[in-house]
């Protein structure tokens, strides 16, 4: 636990951590807020799933592209343009009444203009701390981001049910703008210069760890999208139970991150950590009582932050510094496609078989996650006693 105290005392770490968490807070709110907003206006969860899928597909397409632009045009310019654009589009969804197809198109552009906050900060983390603390910083980041999934869903459900879904979307836009400008003006963002990638777009996917993390991350996050949709469907618009249960899930993740996440990564770490989440989610199928769901998901949450830390650490330790932003962009794309597929399939399953259908879809994705992690173990690095800093970039020099 001492490593986390040392990280907190490192100049700039807390500022970057808190500013990027604020900028990403809307994405702990948007799934539930859009789900409630669209279901309320169009009368079914399938429509809500379509809109969420459109947003996630836009994010998936933008991920690797905007991540590469960070090195080409600089982090501040890319983050500024995307933050303003994304916040404006969210306000359009909140304040206008248009046909479902138009909402889906706007949601697609919300995804397309999503600020590449995660690739930016995870690319500069190795420049903020000593090499032997990089893995711990990724774990701290994964644990801290669960604040998004504690306050985000609770705030989204409270504002959307007690005030209106319109104000829920406005609040998300406000967090995005405020956090985005805080991050953009942080001095650390100017101290670490991300070199432009010299390879073609997608070349980093030839590295097994990037491909594995993208694929496994797709299934892992798809399970969350399906679970969140199922939990919201179980309790509807009239109470705050869904937000509280999802917050308890995130509390488990924070505890797991501090207890497990800083441990050295082995080829089997992902398999073990994903199995914990699978067991907790499967227990939810027994009973939809709020207390039972809270207990089951608290246990399952213990594996979440450690699993996410493992996904990003294996990438960080095996790619060049100039490739890190694009690599994280592809991992993010895998996860966002997972959100799209998970929410869409869960929406259909809920309309067909109720909330249990959505939770069953989540458990199914987690089974695939565990199997894929186990089958991929032979290609994953053993980082026991090693640091997780990116491979140093080298360039040819001209001799006299």
Order of alpha helices (4+ residues) and beta strands (2+ residues): alpha-alpha-alpha-alpha-alpha-alpha-alpha-alpha-alpha-alpha-alpha-alpha-alpha-alpha-alpha-alpha-alpha-alpha
